[in-house]
Amino acid sequence: MVGFGMIFDETYRPLFEQLHSEGLYRRDFGLVDVELAAAASRTGTRAERYKRSAAGRIADFANFSGADAVSRLLAHGVDAVCIATPDDRHFEPARLALAAGKHVLIEKPSVLRLQELDELEALARRQEVLAKVVYHKLADPDHKKLRTHVVDGVLQHVNNGYCSLLEPKQISGSQFAEWITGRNPGTYVAVHYIKLIDFTFSPPHPPPLSPKRGRGEQVALPSLPKRGPGEQVALPSLPKRGPGEQVALPSPPRRGRGVGVRGWHGGWPESAPRGSAAWWGRPMARPGIRSSCRWSTPIPTAGKRRLTSIPAG
């Protein structure tokens, strides 16, 4: 944990205490122990006070302070680093942690310059580690309700909006004062609203694409409904097309012995005269259209029915 002020006390502390007591469980990876292993801050005073007051609710953790606190924290053997320092002190500890191959979670805004963001992103990709930004307000009930209204179509169009921030005066006059003195309010307050707009009105995630398959792999296709002898099966109609257009036809379904299939070609009768153009699937009413199917069709014969196979090609 880099930074041990108000953000740690309000968001990280309850989580670490809960994880120390219950662990982290999900059925796909099981039970995982997550412990606060080390803290890095300028003076270490708050971290030391917390260690004493939270004995039994949290594991014993290393407390580093001073100019090289982050470097010593990284050498302590942590797996992931959470950064909750004032915004102008996000970049350097994040860069050091990513360079050391650690996963990083940074409080919003991640950095104050786009060039710094580009550098961190490139470093995370090169090291193949995660680098994520925390927007904890998205979990608030009113924010989730607004997003639900958009997804459900209740709220469809917004011309403009108005936001206000109400918080106790002592926040801006105590430890948070260092964060806001001489600062642009857009970097520490409006960032919430900017992210809220993105979260609320972004389009829903598209459905996942079908998985790619390699050569020789089988793909399960939906089965046609079962049918008895002599039953007809209606196949989907082709879209309209003009003269000379090519249309890709789906493969014909498998069928049982003696079962007739209704073709989708506009002029192909169910029972065509043997040897006719319709029987052979040759061009019919529309020029440039040729049936690509050679299906077996029951042909009436003297006193009985037999199955005649039409040759392909």
RAGICOR-V327241 format. One record per backbone hydrogen bond with DSSP energy under -1.0 kcal/mol. NH is the residue of the N-H (numbers start at 1). CO is the residue of the C=O. E is the energy in kcal/mol with one decimal. If there is no record, write none. Layout:
BEGIN
nh: (NH:NH)
co: (CO:CO)
e: (E:E)
END
This chain:
BEGIN
nh: (2:3:9:10:11:12:13:16:17:18:19:20:21:22:23:24:26:29:30:32:39:40:41:48:49:50:51:52:53:54:57:62:64:69:72:73:74:75:76:77:81:83:84:89:90:94:95:96:97:98:99:100:101:102:103:104:105:106:107:108:117:118:119:120:121:122:123:124:125:126:127:129:132:134:138:139:140:144:145:146:147:148:149:150:151:152:153:154:155:171:177:181:183:187:189:190:192:194:195:196:197:198:199:200:201:202:217:231:244:245:259:268:276:280:282:289:297:299:301)
co: (82:40:5:6:7:7:8:12:13:14:15:16:17:18:19:32:30:26:26:24:62:1:64:44:45:46:47:48:49:50:54:37:39:66:68:69:70:71:73:74:103:105:2:86:87:90:91:92:93:94:95:96:98:97:79:130:81:132:83:134:113:114:115:116:117:118:119:120:121:122:123:124:104:106:135:136:137:140:141:142:143:144:145:146:147:148:150:149:149:168:174:177:180:184:185:185:189:190:191:192:193:194:195:196:197:198:214:228:287:242:256:265:273:276:277:286:308:306:304)
e: (-3.1:-2.7:-2.2:-2.3:-2.2:-1.0:-3.3:-2.9:-2.2:-2.0:-2.9:-2.2:-1.5:-3.0:-1.9:-2.8:-1.4:-1.3:-2.9:-3.0:-2.3:-2.8:-1.8:-2.1:-2.1:-2.5:-2.2:-1.5:-2.1:-2.5:-2.3:-2.3:-3.2:-1.4:-2.0:-2.2:-2.5:-1.6:-1.1:-1.1:-3.0:-2.9:-3.2:-2.6:-1.5:-1.8:-2.8:-2.5:-2.3:-2.5:-2.3:-1.3:-1.7:-2.5:-1.6:-2.5:-2.5:-2.8:-2.0:-1.1:-1.7:-2.5:-1.8:-2.3:-2.5:-2.3:-2.2:-2.5:-2.1:-2.3:-2.3:-2.0:-2.4:-2.9:-1.6:-1.4:-1.8:-2.2:-2.1:-1.8:-2.0:-2.1:-2.1:-1.5:-2.4:-2.5:-1.1:-1.6:-1.8:-1.5:-1.6:-1.6:-1.9:-2.1:-2.6:-1.6:-1.9:-2.6:-2.2:-2.1:-2.3:-1.9:-2.9:-2.6:-2.4:-1.2:-1.8:-2.0:-1.0:-1.8:-1.8:-1.3:-2.1:-2.0:-2.5:-1.3:-1.1:-1.4:-1.6)
END
